[in-house]
Amino acid sequence: MKSHFFAYISKIRWLQRWGLKRNAVAENVMEHSWEVSVISHALALIKNRYFDGDLDVNAIVVAALYHDCSEVITGD
């Protein structure tokens, strides 16, 4: 079976985010996913380093990075 995963993923840059609050600058889903991933990475590292955490930082970042992939099909 042929996978179209990367073709679908590349489309998230064209999906505009629909926010509940007014934004000065429009944001697309790709930008949102990147920001969520960066923040998740930082928070997981902080938890592990300063609060005696045992989080799998890589798993958290990967989940954050791909958390909106289904929106390519469903929309935001």
PDB file of N, CA, C and O in Angstrom:
ATOM      1  N   MET A   1       0.838  -1.174   0.000  1.00  0.00           N
ATOM      2  CA  MET A   1       0.000   0.000   0.000  1.00  0.00           C
ATOM      3  C   MET A   1       0.887   1.242   0.000  1.00  0.00           C
ATOM      4  O   MET A   1       1.859   1.313   0.752  1.00  0.00           O
ATOM      5  N   LYS A   2       0.564   2.188  -0.814  1.00  0.00           N
ATOM      6  CA  LYS A   2       1.320   3.415  -0.937  1.00  0.00           C
ATOM      7  C   LYS A   2       0.823   4.431   0.100  1.00  0.00           C
ATOM      8  O   LYS A   2      -0.381   4.616   0.275  1.00  0.00           O
ATOM      9  N   SER A   3       1.764   5.080   0.779  1.00  0.00           N
ATOM     10  CA  SER A   3       1.400   6.056   1.804  1.00  0.00           C
ATOM     11  C   SER A   3       1.495   7.470   1.254  1.00  0.00           C
ATOM     12  O   SER A   3       2.442   7.812   0.546  1.00  0.00           O
ATOM     13  N   HIS A   4       0.516   8.275   1.581  1.00  0.00           N
ATOM     14  CA  HIS A   4       0.507   9.680   1.177  1.00  0.00           C
ATOM     15  C   HIS A   4       0.714  10.589   2.391  1.00  0.00           C
ATOM     16  O   HIS A   4       0.356  11.767   2.374  1.00  0.00           O
ATOM     17  N   PHE A   5       1.297  10.016   3.437  1.00  0.00           N
ATOM     18  CA  PHE A   5       1.467  10.729   4.692  1.00  0.00           C
ATOM     19  C   PHE A   5       2.165  12.070   4.505  1.00  0.00           C
ATOM     20  O   PHE A   5       1.658  13.093   4.965  1.00  0.00           O
ATOM     21  N   PHE A   6       3.303  12.087   3.848  1.00  0.00           N
ATOM     22  CA  PHE A   6       4.070  13.324   3.713  1.00  0.00           C
ATOM     23  C   PHE A   6       3.363  14.342   2.821  1.00  0.00           C
ATOM     24  O   PHE A   6       3.500  15.548   3.026  1.00  0.00           O
ATOM     25  N   ALA A   7       2.621  13.870   1.852  1.00  0.00           N
ATOM     26  CA  ALA A   7       1.834  14.784   1.023  1.00  0.00           C
ATOM     27  C   ALA A   7       0.741  15.449   1.855  1.00  0.00           C
ATOM     28  O   ALA A   7       0.490  16.646   1.712  1.00  0.00           O
ATOM     29  N   TYR A   8       0.096  14.681   2.718  1.00  0.00           N
ATOM     30  CA  TYR A   8      -0.936  15.248   3.597  1.00  0.00           C
ATOM     31  C   TYR A   8      -0.323  16.220   4.599  1.00  0.00           C
ATOM     32  O   TYR A   8      -0.839  17.319   4.804  1.00  0.00           O
ATOM     33  N   ILE A   9       0.776  15.812   5.217  1.00  0.00           N
ATOM     34  CA  ILE A   9       1.407  16.644   6.243  1.00  0.00           C
ATOM     35  C   ILE A   9       1.830  17.987   5.669  1.00  0.00           C
ATOM     36  O   ILE A   9       1.715  19.008   6.347  1.00  0.00           O
ATOM     37  N   SER A  10       2.309  18.006   4.454  1.00  0.00           N
ATOM     38  CA  SER A  10       2.771  19.270   3.864  1.00  0.00           C
ATOM     39  C   SER A  10       1.628  20.267   3.671  1.00  0.00           C
ATOM     40  O   SER A  10       1.869  21.462   3.502  1.00  0.00           O
ATOM     41  N   LYS A  11       0.400  19.787   3.694  1.00  0.00           N
ATOM     42  CA  LYS A  11      -0.759  20.672   3.492  1.00  0.00           C
ATOM     43  C   LYS A  11      -1.142  21.468   4.732  1.00  0.00           C
ATOM     44  O   LYS A  11      -1.935  22.404   4.631  1.00  0.00           O
ATOM     45  N   ILE A  12      -0.604  21.123   5.899  1.00  0.00           N
ATOM     46  CA  ILE A  12      -1.026  21.833   7.107  1.00  0.00           C
ATOM     47  C   ILE A  12      -0.600  23.303   7.106  1.00  0.00           C
ATOM     48  O   ILE A  12      -1.149  24.110   7.856  1.00  0.00           O
ATOM     49  N   ARG A  13       0.366  23.645   6.275  1.00  0.00           N
ATOM     50  CA  ARG A  13       0.760  25.058   6.205  1.00  0.00           C
ATOM     51  C   ARG A  13      -0.325  25.927   5.574  1.00  0.00           C
ATOM     52  O   ARG A  13      -0.330  27.143   5.764  1.00  0.00           O
ATOM     53  N   TRP A  14      -1.233  25.322   4.836  1.00  0.00           N
ATOM     54  CA  TRP A  14      -2.292  26.083   4.156  1.00  0.00           C
ATOM     55  C   TRP A  14      -3.548  26.219   5.006  1.00  0.00           C
ATOM     56  O   TRP A  14      -4.461  26.961   4.641  1.00  0.00           O
ATOM     57  N   LEU A  15      -3.610  25.518   6.127  1.00  0.00           N
ATOM     58  CA  LEU A  15      -4.781  25.594   6.997  1.00  0.00           C
ATOM     59  C   LEU A  15      -4.622  26.740   7.989  1.00  0.00           C
ATOM     60  O   LEU A  15      -3.702  26.734   8.807  1.00  0.00           O
ATOM     61  N   GLN A  16      -5.498  27.702   7.920  1.00  0.00           N
ATOM     62  CA  GLN A  16      -5.470  28.810   8.864  1.00  0.00           C
ATOM     63  C   GLN A  16      -6.116  28.372  10.177  1.00  0.00           C
ATOM     64  O   GLN A  16      -7.133  27.679  10.188  1.00  0.00           O
ATOM     65  N   ARG A  17      -5.511  28.786  11.261  1.00  0.00           N
ATOM     66  CA  ARG A  17      -6.052  28.470  12.590  1.00  0.00           C
ATOM     67  C   ARG A  17      -7.300  29.293  12.838  1.00  0.00           C
ATOM     68  O   ARG A  17      -7.393  30.459  12.454  1.00  0.00           O
ATOM     69  N   TRP A  18      -8.252  28.654  13.488  1.00  0.00           N
ATOM     70  CA  TRP A  18      -9.462  29.346  13.892  1.00  0.00           C
ATOM     71  C   TRP A  18      -9.387  29.490  15.398  1.00  0.00           C
ATOM     72  O   TRP A  18      -9.569  28.522  16.137  1.00  0.00           O
ATOM     73  N   GLY A  19      -9.116  30.707  15.848  1.00  0.00           N
ATOM     74  CA  GLY A  19      -8.954  30.933  17.273  1.00  0.00           C
ATOM     75  C   GLY A  19     -10.223  31.473  17.896  1.00  0.00           C
ATOM     76  O   GLY A  19     -11.084  32.024  17.210  1.00  0.00           O
ATOM     77  N   LEU A  20     -10.327  31.312  19.184  1.00  0.00           N
ATOM     78  CA  LEU A  20     -11.468  31.847  19.911  1.00  0.00           C
ATOM     79  C   LEU A  20     -11.256  33.304  20.285  1.00  0.00           C
ATOM     80  O   LEU A  20     -12.185  33.978  20.731  1.00  0.00           O
ATOM     81  N   LYS A  21     -10.041  33.786  20.104  1.00  0.00           N
ATOM     82  CA  LYS A  21      -9.777  35.200  20.373  1.00  0.00           C
ATOM     83  C   LYS A  21      -9.198  35.835  19.117  1.00  0.00           C
ATOM     84  O   LYS A  21      -8.637  35.151  18.261  1.00  0.00           O
ATOM     85  N   ARG A  22      -9.338  37.122  19.023  1.00  0.00           N
ATOM     86  CA  ARG A  22      -8.842  37.849  17.860  1.00  0.00           C
ATOM     87  C   ARG A  22      -7.312  37.934  17.910  1.00  0.00           C
ATOM     88  O   ARG A  22      -6.738  38.243  18.955  1.00  0.00           O
ATOM     89  N   ASN A  23      -6.667  37.662  16.794  1.00  0.00           N
ATOM     90  CA  ASN A  23      -5.214  37.750  16.699  1.00  0.00           C
ATOM     91  C   ASN A  23      -4.826  38.852  15.729  1.00  0.00           C
ATOM     92  O   ASN A  23      -5.516  39.083  14.736  1.00  0.00           O
ATOM     93  N   ALA A  24      -3.743  39.521  16.009  1.00  0.00           N
ATOM     94  CA  ALA A  24      -3.247  40.561  15.113  1.00  0.00           C
ATOM     95  C   ALA A  24      -2.675  39.947  13.833  1.00  0.00           C
ATOM     96  O   ALA A  24      -2.757  40.542  12.759  1.00  0.00           O
ATOM     97  N   VAL A  25      -2.102  38.766  13.959  1.00  0.00           N
ATOM     98  CA  VAL A  25      -1.485  38.086  12.824  1.00  0.00           C
ATOM     99  C   VAL A  25      -2.108  36.698  12.697  1.00  0.00           C
ATOM    100  O   VAL A  25      -2.192  35.958  13.678  1.00  0.00           O
ATOM    101  N   ALA A  26      -2.533  36.356  11.516  1.00  0.00           N
ATOM    102  CA  ALA A  26      -3.105  35.015  11.290  1.00  0.00           C
ATOM    103  C   ALA A  26      -2.018  33.960  11.478  1.00  0.00           C
ATOM    104  O   ALA A  26      -0.848  34.189  11.171  1.00  0.00           O
ATOM    105  N   GLU A  27      -2.422  32.819  11.982  1.00  0.00           N
ATOM    106  CA  GLU A  27      -1.487  31.726  12.225  1.00  0.00           C
ATOM    107  C   GLU A  27      -1.991  30.495  11.499  1.00  0.00           C
ATOM    108  O   GLU A  27      -3.190  30.217  11.504  1.00  0.00           O
ATOM    109  N   ASN A  28      -1.082  29.751  10.872  1.00  0.00           N
ATOM    110  CA  ASN A  28      -1.498  28.507  10.241  1.00  0.00           C
ATOM    111  C   ASN A  28      -1.220  27.333  11.181  1.00  0.00           C
ATOM    112  O   ASN A  28      -0.546  27.489  12.198  1.00  0.00           O
ATOM    113  N   VAL A  29      -1.736  26.182  10.838  1.00  0.00           N
ATOM    114  CA  VAL A  29      -1.629  25.010  11.703  1.00  0.00           C
ATOM    115  C   VAL A  29      -0.177  24.555  11.838  1.00  0.00           C
ATOM    116  O   VAL A  29       0.218  24.067  12.897  1.00  0.00           O
ATOM    117  N   MET A  30       0.613  24.707  10.795  1.00  0.00           N
ATOM    118  CA  MET A  30       2.025  24.313  10.869  1.00  0.00           C
ATOM    119  C   MET A  30       2.768  25.164  11.906  1.00  0.00           C
ATOM    120  O   MET A  30       3.541  24.634  12.704  1.00  0.00           O
ATOM    121  N   GLU A  31       2.536  26.464  11.895  1.00  0.00           N
ATOM    122  CA  GLU A  31       3.166  27.347  12.885  1.00  0.00           C
ATOM    123  C   GLU A  31       2.723  26.973  14.298  1.00  0.00           C
ATOM    124  O   GLU A  31       3.534  26.913  15.222  1.00  0.00           O
ATOM    125  N   HIS A  32       1.448  26.729  14.442  1.00  0.00           N
ATOM    126  CA  HIS A  32       0.907  26.347  15.754  1.00  0.00           C
ATOM    127  C   HIS A  32       1.550  25.055  16.254  1.00  0.00           C
ATOM    128  O   HIS A  32       1.953  24.972  17.414  1.00  0.00           O
ATOM    129  N   SER A  33       1.647  24.062  15.397  1.00  0.00           N
ATOM    130  CA  SER A  33       2.218  22.775  15.801  1.00  0.00           C
ATOM    131  C   SER A  33       3.680  22.926  16.209  1.00  0.00           C
ATOM    132  O   SER A  33       4.124  22.293  17.166  1.00  0.00           O
ATOM    133  N   TRP A  34       4.424  23.751  15.498  1.00  0.00           N
ATOM    134  CA  TRP A  34       5.826  23.987  15.844  1.00  0.00           C
ATOM    135  C   TRP A  34       5.924  24.659  17.208  1.00  0.00           C
ATOM    136  O   TRP A  34       6.732  24.252  18.043  1.00  0.00           O
ATOM    137  N   GLU A  35       5.112  25.682  17.440  1.00  0.00           N
ATOM    138  CA  GLU A  35       5.157  26.377  18.726  1.00  0.00           C
ATOM    139  C   GLU A  35       4.758  25.465  19.885  1.00  0.00           C
ATOM    140  O   GLU A  35       5.376  25.506  20.949  1.00  0.00           O
ATOM    141  N   VAL A  36       3.738  24.650  19.684  1.00  0.00           N
ATOM    142  CA  VAL A  36       3.327  23.699  20.717  1.00  0.00           C
ATOM    143  C   VAL A  36       4.467  22.729  21.021  1.00  0.00           C
ATOM    144  O   VAL A  36       4.699  22.388  22.181  1.00  0.00           O
ATOM    145  N   SER A  37       5.172  22.287  19.993  1.00  0.00           N
ATOM    146  CA  SER A  37       6.289  21.362  20.182  1.00  0.00           C
ATOM    147  C   SER A  37       7.425  21.992  20.973  1.00  0.00           C
ATOM    148  O   SER A  37       7.991  21.352  21.860  1.00  0.00           O
ATOM    149  N   VAL A  38       7.765  23.233  20.662  1.00  0.00           N
ATOM    150  CA  VAL A  38       8.840  23.929  21.367  1.00  0.00           C
ATOM    151  C   VAL A  38       8.480  24.133  22.843  1.00  0.00           C
ATOM    152  O   VAL A  38       9.298  23.899  23.732  1.00  0.00           O
ATOM    153  N   ILE A  39       7.249  24.570  23.082  1.00  0.00           N
ATOM    154  CA  ILE A  39       6.806  24.788  24.466  1.00  0.00           C
ATOM    155  C   ILE A  39       6.753  23.461  25.227  1.00  0.00           C
ATOM    156  O   ILE A  39       7.156  23.399  26.388  1.00  0.00           O
ATOM    157  N   SER A  40       6.263  22.412  24.588  1.00  0.00           N
ATOM    158  CA  SER A  40       6.206  21.090  25.228  1.00  0.00           C
ATOM    159  C   SER A  40       7.601  20.594  25.579  1.00  0.00           C
ATOM    160  O   SER A  40       7.812  20.030  26.653  1.00  0.00           O
ATOM    161  N   HIS A  41       8.543  20.800  24.685  1.00  0.00           N
ATOM    162  CA  HIS A  41       9.929  20.405  24.929  1.00  0.00           C
ATOM    163  C   HIS A  41      10.478  21.115  26.162  1.00  0.00           C
ATOM    164  O   HIS A  41      11.053  20.485  27.050  1.00  0.00           O
ATOM    165  N   ALA A  42      10.296  22.427  26.203  1.00  0.00           N
ATOM    166  CA  ALA A  42      10.803  23.211  27.333  1.00  0.00           C
ATOM    167  C   ALA A  42      10.152  22.775  28.647  1.00  0.00           C
ATOM    168  O   ALA A  42      10.844  22.594  29.650  1.00  0.00           O
ATOM    169  N   LEU A  43       8.846  22.607  28.648  1.00  0.00           N
ATOM    170  CA  LEU A  43       8.145  22.221  29.881  1.00  0.00           C
ATOM    171  C   LEU A  43       8.557  20.831  30.362  1.00  0.00           C
ATOM    172  O   LEU A  43       8.701  20.608  31.564  1.00  0.00           O
ATOM    173  N   ALA A  44       8.748  19.903  29.433  1.00  0.00           N
ATOM    174  CA  ALA A  44       9.173  18.551  29.814  1.00  0.00           C
ATOM    175  C   ALA A  44      10.583  18.574  30.410  1.00  0.00           C
ATOM    176  O   ALA A  44      10.855  17.890  31.396  1.00  0.00           O
ATOM    177  N   LEU A  45      11.477  19.363  29.807  1.00  0.00           N
ATOM    178  CA  LEU A  45      12.831  19.476  30.351  1.00  0.00           C
ATOM    179  C   LEU A  45      12.820  20.111  31.737  1.00  0.00           C
ATOM    180  O   LEU A  45      13.534  19.665  32.635  1.00  0.00           O
ATOM    181  N   ILE A  46      12.012  21.149  31.908  1.00  0.00           N
ATOM    182  CA  ILE A  46      11.901  21.803  33.213  1.00  0.00           C
ATOM    183  C   ILE A  46      11.378  20.827  34.266  1.00  0.00           C
ATOM    184  O   ILE A  46      11.907  20.763  35.376  1.00  0.00           O
ATOM    185  N   LYS A  47      10.343  20.069  33.916  1.00  0.00           N
ATOM    186  CA  LYS A  47       9.790  19.073  34.844  1.00  0.00           C
ATOM    187  C   LYS A  47      10.866  18.074  35.261  1.00  0.00           C
ATOM    188  O   LYS A  47      11.022  17.786  36.447  1.00  0.00           O
ATOM    189  N   ASN A  48      11.612  17.542  34.280  1.00  0.00           N
ATOM    190  CA  ASN A  48      12.642  16.543  34.585  1.00  0.00           C
ATOM    191  C   ASN A  48      13.800  17.127  35.392  1.00  0.00           C
ATOM    192  O   ASN A  48      14.285  16.493  36.329  1.00  0.00           O
ATOM    193  N   ARG A  49      14.233  18.302  35.044  1.00  0.00           N
ATOM    194  CA  ARG A  49      15.431  18.876  35.670  1.00  0.00           C
ATOM    195  C   ARG A  49      15.161  19.481  37.044  1.00  0.00           C
ATOM    196  O   ARG A  49      15.958  19.303  37.964  1.00  0.00           O
ATOM    197  N   TYR A  50      14.063  20.183  37.190  1.00  0.00           N
ATOM    198  CA  TYR A  50      13.838  20.947  38.414  1.00  0.00           C
ATOM    199  C   TYR A  50      12.775  20.376  39.354  1.00  0.00           C
ATOM    200  O   TYR A  50      12.700  20.759  40.521  1.00  0.00           O
ATOM    201  N   PHE A  51      11.959  19.460  38.838  1.00  0.00           N
ATOM    202  CA  PHE A  51      10.873  18.939  39.651  1.00  0.00           C
ATOM    203  C   PHE A  51      10.876  17.420  39.725  1.00  0.00           C
ATOM    204  O   PHE A  51       9.833  16.786  39.882  1.00  0.00           O
ATOM    205  N   ASP A  52      12.082  16.844  39.609  1.00  0.00           N
ATOM    206  CA  ASP A  52      12.276  15.402  39.784  1.00  0.00           C
ATOM    207  C   ASP A  52      11.346  14.578  38.894  1.00  0.00           C
ATOM    208  O   ASP A  52      10.779  13.577  39.332  1.00  0.00           O
ATOM    209  N   GLY A  53      11.198  15.008  37.649  1.00  0.00           N
ATOM    210  CA  GLY A  53      10.335  14.290  36.723  1.00  0.00           C
ATOM    211  C   GLY A  53      11.046  13.140  36.041  1.00  0.00           C
ATOM    212  O   GLY A  53      12.273  13.035  36.070  1.00  0.00           O
ATOM    213  N   ASP A  54      10.262  12.293  35.437  1.00  0.00           N
ATOM    214  CA  ASP A  54      10.792  11.162  34.676  1.00  0.00           C
ATOM    215  C   ASP A  54      10.028  11.074  33.355  1.00  0.00           C
ATOM    216  O   ASP A  54       9.608   9.992  32.945  1.00  0.00           O
ATOM    217  N   LEU A  55       9.855  12.202  32.704  1.00  0.00           N
ATOM    218  CA  LEU A  55       9.087  12.254  31.459  1.00  0.00           C
ATOM    219  C   LEU A  55       9.941  11.830  30.270  1.00  0.00           C
ATOM    220  O   LEU A  55      11.145  12.089  30.244  1.00  0.00           O
ATOM    221  N   ASP A  56       9.332  11.190  29.299  1.00  0.00           N
ATOM    222  CA  ASP A  56       9.987  10.862  28.036  1.00  0.00           C
ATOM    223  C   ASP A  56       9.856  12.092  27.140  1.00  0.00           C
ATOM    224  O   ASP A  56       8.847  12.269  26.457  1.00  0.00           O
ATOM    225  N   VAL A  57      10.877  12.932  27.150  1.00  0.00           N
ATOM    226  CA  VAL A  57      10.827  14.210  26.434  1.00  0.00           C
ATOM    227  C   VAL A  57      10.608  13.989  24.941  1.00  0.00           C
ATOM    228  O   VAL A  57       9.835  14.716  24.317  1.00  0.00           O
ATOM    229  N   ASN A  58      11.272  13.003  24.368  1.00  0.00           N
ATOM    230  CA  ASN A  58      11.117  12.743  22.930  1.00  0.00           C
ATOM    231  C   ASN A  58       9.679  12.378  22.577  1.00  0.00           C
ATOM    232  O   ASN A  58       9.141  12.868  21.584  1.00  0.00           O
ATOM    233  N   ALA A  59       9.059  11.527  23.377  1.00  0.00           N
ATOM    234  CA  ALA A  59       7.670  11.126  23.103  1.00  0.00           C
ATOM    235  C   ALA A  59       6.731  12.319  23.212  1.00  0.00           C
ATOM    236  O   ALA A  59       5.797  12.448  22.421  1.00  0.00           O
ATOM    237  N   ILE A  60       6.972  13.184  24.179  1.00  0.00           N
ATOM    238  CA  ILE A  60       6.139  14.373  24.357  1.00  0.00           C
ATOM    239  C   ILE A  60       6.265  15.308  23.166  1.00  0.00           C
ATOM    240  O   ILE A  60       5.261  15.814  22.664  1.00  0.00           O
ATOM    241  N   VAL A  61       7.471  15.538  22.717  1.00  0.00           N
ATOM    242  CA  VAL A  61       7.693  16.445  21.585  1.00  0.00           C
ATOM    243  C   VAL A  61       7.089  15.877  20.306  1.00  0.00           C
ATOM    244  O   VAL A  61       6.482  16.616  19.531  1.00  0.00           O
ATOM    245  N   VAL A  62       7.244  14.593  20.078  1.00  0.00           N
ATOM    246  CA  VAL A  62       6.669  13.979  18.875  1.00  0.00           C
ATOM    247  C   VAL A  62       5.141  14.063  18.912  1.00  0.00           C
ATOM    248  O   VAL A  62       4.515  14.370  17.897  1.00  0.00           O
ATOM    249  N   ALA A  63       4.545  13.795  20.059  1.00  0.00           N
ATOM    250  CA  ALA A  63       3.081  13.904  20.179  1.00  0.00           C
ATOM    251  C   ALA A  63       2.629  15.334  19.910  1.00  0.00           C
ATOM    252  O   ALA A  63       1.626  15.557  19.232  1.00  0.00           O
ATOM    253  N   ALA A  64       3.367  16.298  20.440  1.00  0.00           N
ATOM    254  CA  ALA A  64       3.014  17.704  20.221  1.00  0.00           C
ATOM    255  C   ALA A  64       3.169  18.092  18.757  1.00  0.00           C
ATOM    256  O   ALA A  64       2.335  18.812  18.208  1.00  0.00           O
ATOM    257  N   LEU A  65       4.229  17.617  18.134  1.00  0.00           N
ATOM    258  CA  LEU A  65       4.490  17.959  16.736  1.00  0.00           C
ATOM    259  C   LEU A  65       3.383  17.473  15.809  1.00  0.00           C
ATOM    260  O   LEU A  65       3.007  18.169  14.866  1.00  0.00           O
ATOM    261  N   TYR A  66       2.868  16.291  16.076  1.00  0.00           N
ATOM    262  CA  TYR A  66       1.876  15.692  15.193  1.00  0.00           C
ATOM    263  C   TYR A  66       0.439  15.820  15.697  1.00  0.00           C
ATOM    264  O   TYR A  66      -0.464  15.220  15.114  1.00  0.00           O
ATOM    265  N   HIS A  67       0.209  16.574  16.749  1.00  0.00           N
ATOM    266  CA  HIS A  67      -1.114  16.575  17.386  1.00  0.00           C
ATOM    267  C   HIS A  67      -2.241  17.110  16.504  1.00  0.00           C
ATOM    268  O   HIS A  67      -3.404  16.794  16.753  1.00  0.00           O
ATOM    269  N   ASP A  68      -1.939  17.895  15.502  1.00  0.00           N
ATOM    270  CA  ASP A  68      -2.990  18.453  14.634  1.00  0.00           C
ATOM    271  C   ASP A  68      -2.979  17.859  13.223  1.00  0.00           C
ATOM    272  O   ASP A  68      -3.600  18.423  12.321  1.00  0.00           O
ATOM    273  N   CYS A  69      -2.300  16.757  13.016  1.00  0.00           N
ATOM    274  CA  CYS A  69      -2.209  16.175  11.664  1.00  0.00           C
ATOM    275  C   CYS A  69      -3.572  15.832  11.068  1.00  0.00           C
ATOM    276  O   CYS A  69      -3.764  15.944   9.858  1.00  0.00           O
ATOM    277  N   SER A  70      -4.498  15.424  11.889  1.00  0.00           N
ATOM    278  CA  SER A  70      -5.806  15.045  11.375  1.00  0.00           C
ATOM    279  C   SER A  70      -6.550  16.246  10.784  1.00  0.00           C
ATOM    280  O   SER A  70      -7.496  16.074  10.015  1.00  0.00           O
ATOM    281  N   GLU A  71      -6.127  17.451  11.138  1.00  0.00           N
ATOM    282  CA  GLU A  71      -6.805  18.639  10.631  1.00  0.00           C
ATOM    283  C   GLU A  71      -6.591  18.848   9.134  1.00  0.00           C
ATOM    284  O   GLU A  71      -7.285  19.657   8.518  1.00  0.00           O
ATOM    285  N   VAL A  72      -5.649  18.137   8.553  1.00  0.00           N
ATOM    286  CA  VAL A  72      -5.504  18.177   7.091  1.00  0.00           C
ATOM    287  C   VAL A  72      -6.792  17.659   6.448  1.00  0.00           C
ATOM    288  O   VAL A  72      -7.186  18.126   5.379  1.00  0.00           O
ATOM    289  N   ILE A  73      -7.436  16.709   7.091  1.00  0.00           N
ATOM    290  CA  ILE A  73      -8.677  16.126   6.576  1.00  0.00           C
ATOM    291  C   ILE A  73      -9.897  16.828   7.161  1.00  0.00           C
ATOM    292  O   ILE A  73     -10.864  17.095   6.447  1.00  0.00           O
ATOM    293  N   THR A  74      -9.853  17.129   8.463  1.00  0.00           N
ATOM    294  CA  THR A  74     -11.044  17.677   9.118  1.00  0.00           C
ATOM    295  C   THR A  74     -11.122  19.192   9.135  1.00  0.00           C
ATOM    296  O   THR A  74     -12.199  19.757   9.321  1.00  0.00           O
ATOM    297  N   GLY A  75      -9.984  19.856   8.942  1.00  0.00           N
ATOM    298  CA  GLY A  75      -9.922  21.307   9.094  1.00  0.00           C
ATOM    299  C   GLY A  75      -9.707  21.650  10.551  1.00  0.00           C
ATOM    300  O   GLY A  75      -9.812  20.787  11.423  1.00  0.00           O
ATOM    301  N   ASP A  76      -9.403  22.918  10.816  1.00  0.00           N
ATOM    302  CA  ASP A  76      -9.132  23.333  12.183  1.00  0.00           C
ATOM    303  C   ASP A  76     -10.407  23.451  12.980  1.00  0.00           C
ATOM    304  O   ASP A  76     -10.367  23.793  14.162  1.00  0.00           O
TER     305      ASP A  76
END
